[in-house]
């Protein structure tokens, strides 16, 4: 054959091998505090459905935000714990959920004059106070919305145990959620890179699974399936998880380091500039093993499941943007005791400076824990932390600056117990303050919007650490 012929054959074979390896990467959706409602009575399925649906719109070039609160309620309606989960659950709610389906825009929120703290664990808004305010928006069934359940267990009419079908759904840009062992993420994945911390070992995984309490040995966690890469870790599905802890929040602050081969091989392909949190590359072999565990008669078969959703995306998006332009939801952060706020922010600055000055793991941990505690307020909205926020929803009226109206009226007259809030004049007299609030109102779950809000307050009030 000769050297030249051998080289030609090598390149042909190499090109064929490359052609066989396929990758479909997700489009990052606007950052959201996923897991906000996964408290004691939360639902990972509802969070996974929300992430999967928003991603399906994103890959079509549409930034659509759907209501996770409604997804939670839709998931709870058939549960015996529904009345416990929602202190405001009403008899008419299941009927409304069935009518509207499991999908409504995020801007269709309750309007009750004071906002609703719908992330507090144990309290959710009544569905009858959600969508009926904008009855002009069609029910999800009008757009062909359908959510189909598939079991990973063999022997059922709805069994789905073919990895190629999952990959085809990803190619077709369908919203899909899938079960995963919490132990795989907790003990075997690197949260910063989203890759395995070592080689995949099913025996060690099962040892970790079986070391859990009986109730945690079942495959009950759910994540959104948003991509795959045949050449990554021997072939991996790309999933998005809904947990948020320090490492997630911290990773958003760090740009992608192009010199880090682990980040370059995975996370940089999702977003070349930012280390987007929550994404993991899960080996195909894990799902082969998971399906093998879900054979009849096997110990701890679990609750392995797959949900695939169908929708007329363009039809829904067209109505979404039409109604969004006519509907206005204000998310306004507020605090009644500014001395308390300044104390908290001063401590944050102090810990940040200490971590930079002496970058030991202990100092970094102190900063992470305190910083996460501040941002946790935006996830759970308890008044004992730093900033709470009100949600007010009504038909849009371009004649009213609702942000300025809130700080001039409702905040003073309604939200704070003594009816008087001494907001520093440097803030309320600054147009930038209202811009930062509007940014939060546009995406109240976004990490970046809250970071910029905090940074603006710290710089404007010249908050410094105590020496």
C-alpha positions in Angstrom: 0.0 0.0 0.0 2.9 2.3 0.7 3.2 5.2 3.2 1.0 7.6 1.4 -1.8 5.0 0.9 -1.5 4.1 4.6 -1.9 7.7 5.7 -4.9 8.1 3.4 -6.5 5.0 4.9 -5.7 6.3 8.4 -7.3 9.7 7.8 -10.4 8.1 6.3 -10.8 5.8 9.2 -10.2 8.7 11.6 -12.7 10.8 9.9 -15.3 8.0 10.0 -14.7 7.5 13.7 -15.1 11.3 14.2 -18.3 11.3 12.2 -19.7 8.5 14.3 -19.1 10.5 17.5 -22.0 12.9 18.0 -22.6 15.7 20.5 -25.6 17.8 21.3 -24.9 20.5 23.9 -27.5 22.5 25.8 -28.2 26.2 25.4 -27.8 27.9 28.8 -31.1 29.4 30.0 -31.1 32.6 32.2 -29.7 31.6 35.6 -32.3 30.7 38.1 -32.1 29.6 41.7 -33.2 26.0 40.9 -34.1 24.1 44.0 -35.9 27.1 45.5 -38.9 25.0 46.2 -37.2 21.7 47.0 -37.5 22.1 50.8 -39.0 19.6 53.1 -42.1 19.4 50.9 -40.5 20.2 47.6 -40.4 18.3 44.3 -37.4 17.7 42.2 -39.7 16.5 39.4 -41.4 19.9 39.3 -38.0 21.7 39.1 -36.7 19.2 36.4 -39.9 19.8 34.4 -39.4 23.6 34.6 -35.7 23.3 33.6 -36.5 20.9 30.7 -39.3 23.0 29.4 -37.4 26.3 29.5 -34.4 24.6 27.8 -36.7 23.4 25.0 -37.7 27.0 24.4 -34.1 28.2 24.6 -32.9 25.8 21.9 -35.6 27.3 19.7 -34.3 30.8 20.4 -37.1 31.8 22.7 -36.5 33.0 26.3 -39.7 31.8 28.0 -40.0 31.4 31.8 -42.6 29.0 33.0 -44.0 28.9 36.6 -42.2 26.4 38.9 -44.8 27.1 41.5 -47.5 25.9 39.2 -45.4 22.8 38.3 -45.1 22.0 42.0 -48.8 22.4 42.5 -49.5 20.3 39.5 -47.3 17.6 40.9 -48.9 17.8 44.3 -52.5 17.7 43.2 -52.7 13.9 43.2 -50.7 13.6 46.4 -52.2 13.0 49.8 -49.9 15.6 51.2 -51.3 18.4 49.1 -53.3 20.0 51.9 -50.2 19.9 54.2 -47.9 21.3 51.6 -50.1 24.3 50.8 -51.6 26.1 53.7 -53.9 27.9 51.2 -54.8 24.9 49.1 -58.5 25.2 48.1 -61.0 22.6 46.9 -61.2 24.1 43.5 -57.4 23.9 42.9 -57.2 20.4 41.5 -59.9 21.3 38.9 -58.0 24.4 37.9 -54.7 22.5 37.6 -56.4 19.9 35.4 -57.9 22.7 33.3 -54.7 24.7 32.8 -52.4 21.7 32.7 -48.9 21.7 34.1 -47.7 24.7 32.2 -48.3 28.4 32.6 -46.1 31.5 32.1 -44.1 32.6 35.1 -45.6 36.1 34.9 -49.1 34.8 35.8 -48.7 35.3 39.5 -51.1 36.1 42.3 -52.2 39.7 42.8 -53.4 40.2 46.3 -52.1 43.6 47.2 -49.2 42.5 49.2 -47.4 39.9 47.2 -47.1 36.2 48.0 -44.1 34.6 49.7 -44.4 31.5 47.5 -41.0 30.1 48.3 -41.3 29.7 52.0 -41.2 26.0 52.8 -44.6 24.7 53.6 -46.5 27.6 52.0 -47.5 27.8 48.3 -50.0 30.1 46.6 -53.4 28.7 46.0 -53.8 27.9 42.3 -57.1 29.6 42.3 -55.2 32.8 42.9 -52.7 32.3 40.1 -54.0 31.9 36.6 -57.6 33.1 36.9 -56.3 36.7 37.0 -55.4 36.4 33.3 -58.1 34.1 32.0 -57.3 35.3 28.4 -54.2 33.0 28.3 -55.2 29.7 26.7 -54.9 26.5 28.7 -51.8 24.4 28.0 -54.0 21.7 26.3 -54.8 24.3 23.6 -51.1 24.0 22.6 -51.1 20.2 22.6 -49.4 20.0 25.9 -48.8 16.4 27.0 -46.6 14.9 29.6 -45.9 11.1 29.2 -44.5 8.9 31.9 -42.1 6.1 31.1 -40.8 3.5 33.5 -37.2 2.3 33.6 -38.5 -1.0 34.9 -38.9 -3.9 32.4 -42.2 -5.6 31.9 -44.5 -2.6 31.7 -46.4 -1.3 28.7 -44.7 2.1 29.2 -41.2 0.8 29.7 -38.5 2.9 28.0 -35.1 1.3 28.2 -33.4 2.4 25.0 -30.6 5.0 25.2 -30.9 5.7 21.5 -34.5 6.8 22.0 -33.3 9.3 24.7 -30.7 10.6 22.3 -33.3 11.0 19.6 -35.5 13.0 21.9 -32.6 15.3 22.6 -31.9 15.7 18.9 -35.6 16.6 18.4 -35.3 19.2 21.2 -38.0 17.6 23.3 -38.3 18.5 27.0 -37.2 15.4 29.0 -36.6 14.7 32.7 -35.0 11.5 34.0 -34.2 9.8 37.3 -30.8 9.7 38.8 -29.2 8.5 42.1 -28.5 11.3 44.4 -25.5 9.3 45.6 -23.9 9.6 42.1 -24.0 13.4 42.3 -23.1 13.7 45.9 -20.2 11.2 46.1 -18.9 10.7 42.6 -19.3 13.9 40.6 -17.1 17.0 40.6 -19.4 19.9 41.1 -17.1 22.5 39.6 -16.4 20.6 36.4 -19.6 18.6 36.1 -17.5 15.5 35.4 -16.8 12.3 37.3 -14.3 12.8 40.1 -12.7 9.5 39.1 -13.6 6.6 36.9 -17.1 5.3 36.9 -17.4 2.2 39.1 -20.9 0.7 39.5 -19.8 -1.5 42.4 -18.7 1.5 44.5 -21.8 3.4 43.5 -24.0 0.5 44.7 -22.1 0.4 48.0 -22.8 4.1 48.4 -26.5 3.7 47.5 -26.9 0.7 49.9 -25.2 2.6 52.7 -28.1 5.1 52.7 -31.2 4.7 54.8 -33.8 2.5 53.2 -35.9 5.4 52.0 -32.9 6.9 50.1 -31.8 3.8 48.3 -34.4 4.3 45.6 -33.7 6.2 42.4 -36.0 9.0 43.2 -34.2 12.2 42.2 -35.1 13.8 38.9 -33.1 16.0 36.6 -33.6 17.6 33.2 -32.0 15.8 30.2 -30.6 18.5 28.0 -27.8 17.0 25.8 -25.3 14.2 25.2 -21.7 13.8 24.0 -20.5 10.5 22.6 -16.8 11.3 23.2 -17.1 12.6 26.8 -16.2 10.1 29.5 -16.8 7.3 27.0 -20.2 8.8 26.2 -22.3 10.8 28.5 -25.8 12.3 28.8 -25.8 16.0 29.9 -28.3 16.7 32.7 -29.2 19.8 34.7 -29.7 19.4 38.4 -31.8 21.7 40.6 -29.7 21.8 43.7 -28.0 25.0 44.7 -25.3 25.2 47.4 -22.2 27.3 47.9 -20.3 25.6 45.0 -23.1 26.5 42.6 -23.3 30.1 43.6 -19.5 30.5 43.7 -19.1 28.9 40.3 -21.3 31.6 38.7 -18.8 34.2 40.0 -15.9 32.6 38.2 -15.3 32.9 34.5 -14.3 29.8 32.5 -10.6 29.2 32.7 -9.5 28.1 29.2 -6.4 26.6 30.6 -8.4 24.1 32.7 -8.7 21.0 30.5 -11.6 19.6 32.5 -13.7 22.8 32.1 -12.6 23.1 28.4 -13.8 19.6 27.7 -17.4 20.2 29.1 -18.6 23.4 30.8 -16.9 25.7 28.2 -19.0 24.0 25.5 -22.2 25.1 27.3 -21.0 28.6 28.0 -17.5 29.8 27.0 -17.6 32.7 29.4 -19.2 31.4 32.6 -19.1 28.2 34.6 -22.9 27.6 34.5 -24.0 25.7 37.6 -26.0 22.5 37.8 -24.8 20.7 34.6 -23.4 17.2 34.9 -22.1 14.7 32.3 -23.5 11.3 33.4 -21.9 8.3 31.6 -24.2 6.2 29.4 -23.0 3.2 31.3 -24.7 4.5 34.4 -28.1 4.4 32.7 -27.3 0.9 31.3 -26.6 -0.2 34.9 -29.6 1.7 36.3 -31.9 -0.1 33.8 -30.4 -3.4 34.8 -31.3 -2.6 38.4 -34.9 -2.0 37.4 -35.6 -5.6 36.4 -38.4 -7.4 38.2 -37.3 -9.0 41.4 -34.1 -7.0 41.8 -33.5 -5.4 45.3 -34.3 -1.7 45.6 -35.7 -1.3 42.1 -36.4 2.3 42.8 -38.8 4.8 41.3 -36.8 5.1 38.0 -38.8 7.2 35.6 -38.6 9.3 32.5 -41.0 12.1 31.6 -41.2 13.4 28.0 -43.3 16.5 27.3 -44.9 17.6 24.0 -46.0 21.1 23.1 -46.7 23.5 20.2 -43.7 25.7 21.2 -44.2 28.4 18.6 -48.0 28.7 19.5 -47.3 28.9 23.2 -44.4 31.4 22.7 -46.5 33.7 20.5 -49.2 33.9 23.2 -46.6 34.2 25.9 -45.0 37.3 24.4 -48.3 38.9 23.5 -49.6 38.5 27.1 -46.3 39.4 28.6 -46.4 42.8 27.0 -49.7 43.4 28.6 -48.9 42.0 32.0 -46.6 43.4 34.6 -45.1 41.7 37.6 -43.0 43.7 40.0 -40.5 41.9 42.2 -39.2 44.6 44.6 -36.5 43.8 47.2 -36.9 45.6 50.4 -35.6 45.7 54.0 -37.2 47.5 56.9 -34.1 47.9 59.1 -31.3 49.4 57.1 -28.9 49.3 60.1 -29.3 45.5 60.1 -28.7 45.4 56.3 -25.6 47.5 56.5 -24.3 45.3 59.3 -24.8 42.2 57.2 -23.2 43.8 54.1 -20.2 45.1 56.2 -19.6 41.5 57.4 -19.8 40.2 53.9 -17.2 42.8 52.8 -15.0 41.9 55.7 -15.0 38.2 55.0 -14.4 38.8 51.3 -11.4 41.0 52.0 -10.1 38.4 54.5 -10.5 35.6 52.0 -8.6 37.6 49.3 -5.9 38.7 51.7 -5.3 35.3 53.2 -6.8 32.8 50.7 -6.9 29.7 53.0 -9.6 27.1 52.6 -10.9 28.0 56.1 -11.3 31.7 55.2 -12.9 30.8 51.8 -15.3 28.5 53.6 -16.3 31.3 56.1 -17.0 33.7 53.2 -18.9 31.0 51.2 -21.1 30.1 54.2 -22.0 33.7 55.0 -22.5 34.6 51.4 -24.7 31.6 50.8 -26.7 32.6 53.9 -27.4 36.0 52.4 -28.4 34.6 49.0 -30.5 31.9 50.7 -32.8 34.8 51.7 -33.6 35.2 48.0 -34.4 31.4 47.8 -36.5 31.1 51.0 -37.5 34.7 51.6 -37.5 34.6 55.3 -37.5 38.0 57.0 -34.8 37.0 59.4 -32.1 37.3 56.7 -31.3 40.4 54.6 -33.6 41.4 51.7 -37.1 40.1 51.2 -39.1 41.0 48.1 -42.7 41.6 47.3 -44.5 40.3 44.2 -47.2 42.4 42.7 -49.0 41.6 39.5 -51.4 43.5 37.4 -52.2 44.5 33.8 -49.4 46.8 32.5 -49.9 50.5 32.7 -47.1 52.4 31.0 -48.1 55.6 32.7 -46.9 54.3 36.2 -43.3 53.7 37.3 -44.2 50.8 39.5 -40.7 50.5 41.1 -40.7 54.2 42.2 -44.4 53.8 43.2 -43.5 50.9 45.4 -40.7 52.5 47.3 -42.6 55.8 47.7 -45.9 54.2 48.8 -46.5 50.5 49.4 -43.2 49.9 51.2 -43.7 52.6 53.7 -47.4 52.1 54.2 -47.8 48.4 54.2 -44.8 46.1 54.3 -42.8 47.3 57.4 -44.4 47.0 60.8 -43.9 50.6 61.9 -44.9 52.1 58.6 -41.7 54.0 58.3 -38.6 53.0 56.4 -35.5 55.1 56.4 -34.0 54.1 53.0 -30.7 56.0 52.6 -31.2 59.0 50.3 -28.1 58.0 48.4 -30.1 55.0 47.1 -33.6 56.4 46.6 -32.2 59.5 44.8 -30.1 57.4 42.5 -31.5 56.3 39.1 -29.1 53.3 39.2 -30.9 52.0 42.3 -34.1 51.7 40.4 -32.3 50.2 37.4 -30.8 47.5 39.7 -34.3 46.8 41.2 -35.8 46.6 37.7 -33.1 44.0 36.7 -34.1 41.9 39.7 -37.8 42.3 38.8 -37.0 41.1 35.3 -35.3 38.0 36.6 -35.8 37.6 40.3 -34.2 34.2 40.5 -31.1 35.3 38.7 -27.8 35.0 40.6 -26.1 37.8 38.7 -28.9 40.4 39.3 -28.7 40.0 43.0 -24.9 40.2 43.0 -25.0 43.5 41.1 -27.7 44.8 43.5 -25.5 44.0 46.5 -22.4 45.4 44.9 -24.2 48.7 44.0 -25.4 49.2 47.6 -22.0 48.4 49.0 -20.3 50.9 46.7 -22.9 53.6 47.0 -23.1 53.5 50.7 -19.3 53.1 50.9 -19.7 50.1 53.2 -16.4 49.0 54.5 -15.2 46.4 56.8 -14.4 47.3 60.4 -10.7 47.5 61.0 
